[in-house]
Amino acid sequence: MKYTFLAAWTAELQGFKAQIDRILLTEDSLIIRLIRRGEFTIVLNPQNSYIFYSKDNKKHDEAHEIWQNLKNCQIIDLDIYDSDRIIFFELLQRNIYGEEKNITLLLELMPPKPNVIVINKETNIIIDALIKYNLSDNPMRMVLANQPYFAPKTSFTPDRNEKAIIPESFEASSINEYFSLYHKQILVPKLEKDLTESKIKFLQKELKRHKNRLKMQKKDLEKAEKADYYFACAEAIKPNMQKMKQGDEVLITTNYYDPELNEIEVPLLTDKSPLQNLQHYLKRYRKAKNGYAIIQQNIKKTKSEIESLEKLVARLQDGEDIDIDIRDRGTSITQKIKQIDRILQLKYDDDWQIYIGRKAKENDFITTKLGKAQDWWFHSRIYRGAHVLARNLKKKTPPLELIQICCALAAWYSQAKFSVNVPVDYTQIRYVRKPKGSPSGFVTYTNYKTVFANPKDLRTIKKDLGHD
């Protein structure tokens, strides 16, 4: 983000005072949660980093807590460097004995590697940092604990005459509100689009690899189709071995496997003896004969993979959100997607997708392979039944209606489907574990809540939601 806008933001928040409750780290941001005062969101995007304040505390299911030593620190001021895009929070820390320490929380919001650094203000010594590096990583400076802090040297010079003018397309009355809207309306959709494009690019690379493999397999098939020719060449050499000698380039003789007894021209390896030439053609014959059926099977499999990958690319281009791990290879991807497509599922909205495992293997798949840490997992208590997974596609807090639907489905697809007030436990996938060597469908879980639900089948749920 431009220096002018960051400076205007700090001017708006000048004199802001609050007490830190905790600091949370997500995949691309740092959250400073305050006690009864909302929270700061520091967006650490490589191209565009900024910060905004929200009066409400949001739920960050995918976040984990860091820097517990900054709990209960008082924010006594915030400002920005005159020279660069570095915002700093002045913190006051008091221990149980009433002793005070001044700490600076530095936000280096410069591309391409934004960073957040905790510094002892009195000694200018680094306490900790999100990204640490030494002189071998960056010859200009190092950022390590117990080392003095030096601001990065850049050629950047702020334009003092430039004004922070909020674009007309944003209905914002302040820079803070503009940053919040920019994050919601511009950056998040852009990241989702970039992720989709990276998935498409990855699949297209896999497609190219499979098409190259198909070309090679077709060439192998052409060679394999010459099995009869190689056998004829070997049989032509047998009765003529006494006449042949090493160094001969070709053998022209009668082809006894031709109904019309035409002549056959057999190319010879000049550095091989007649016996070695015979063995050469017999080897090629056996390889071609044995490989023909296998190559045909491989070609069929490769064509199927290409067709599946092309369908996946088309689905992504049509806007469908497909769970693809770019660490997988072509076969793993298509097999996983086919497994997902076979599972009973329901799209609740653009943020949530529900999956229902009706068999032990399906339960294992959606719980251990499909589910991510931020997703929600449902299962009837006491009774054997389906694992129901609510995929949290946008990393949001599940609405009450979604929880009720998943509990109703978990109750229906269990041994208690004809009962009422069925107890259903639910928790996040991060708290579900499958013990090593345990039977299919068996898991343990913690940090759960229990809801008493009346069973409903998928058809009824779809009807209630107005789905066809």
C-alpha angles and dihedrals in degrees: 000000000000118000091235093060093044090050090049090050093053089048089055092050096041111140093018111158129187143134122255116239098181143325118237129194122208130178094279108007146047119227121206103198115200132205107258091333106087123244147281119236114205108196110209100194115157092227102032123022124176143141136234137180126231124193092213128065110236125205113252105191094175095049129101128202122253137175097029088175087075093060113126093010113149118236102220100169146349132202144148133252115258091226107045149002095287116130117191134197117208108218131190116207123194123190127208090273093056093252114148132218127185114223130183121211106202123200110198099195098178123122140278099022113023114192141187118216132187114213136183099237095205096053100023087229119146114245097183143330138200092232117032125189139163133215093278088060094042118011091196097065144336129232109204136137115271091020125112116261120242122182114241116266111234137159090238118128120183117236103234093191096055116101127213103242116179111228113252091236089071119072094211129142095196141027090248091055090046091054090049093049092043089055094049100039103032116018101040094048089045092053090049090049091048090050091052091048091050089051091050091047090050093049092047089053089051089048091054090049092051093047090052089050090051091054091053091047091052090052089051089049091053089054091046091052088063092068092112091049092052090049091049090051091051092048090048091055095050100072092038100051093104091056095045128083136187111276096040111135100200142011118213114191144131116296103224090188091062111090088218093046094232120174120269125210112213116194110220133206104242094207092054131079120240090260092050090050089052091050089047093058094042090053092050090047094053092045093049094045095048094040099048097081093041093050090050090053091048091050090051091049093047092049089051090050091050091050091049093048092049090052090050091051090050091050092051092047088052089058100258115148107230123182104236125166108208089207089070124086128231099275093044091050097050093042091051093048091048089052091050092048091053093054120094106254146167131201106223094181139312090293101047137044121184123212126189122201110209097176133046092250091049089050090053092047099051093042102043104024109024103034121086127203094263095049122101125239128203132191135163112254117237094358125088112243152118127327106233116202126195106199109216097213097173098033095247136146111270113250118235093248091056091051090050092049094049092047091050090050093047089052094048095048092054139076088271096061093124095046132087131232092022112186110238124185122209134184140145119285089243087073096049118094133183111211115229112264094011120143121269112284095017117126140152125222142185139187091047136152126212127225126185105225137180110231119252128178123230094255091057092046091052090049091050090051093047094245120149 
